[in-house]
């Protein structure tokens, strides 16, 4: 649950994070405290765990930002690229034009799915 809340916060979806916290996390914490005692799970411990999850999500997001363009480039057939055209990883890693919306992880995933769904040339061996 903490990871889901952290992911919402990373995506600037604060209202969704607040809803998850109140509708899912708080009942879980209350149930745990009721079973194990109020001192078994302090607010400080929850905040520390949340900080740890926030750090993990931030690190994963940064890693995806680096790896997604590289993976997209690997999935793109080499024949589909013009000779002097930079690989998708380089083009995607360039900063966006001023006023343009920066590409997000969802954009990279959409691009990868579109490439996967594109028709691929047959790799059957031709008779000799």
Beta strands, then each sheet from edge to edge (+ up, - down):
end
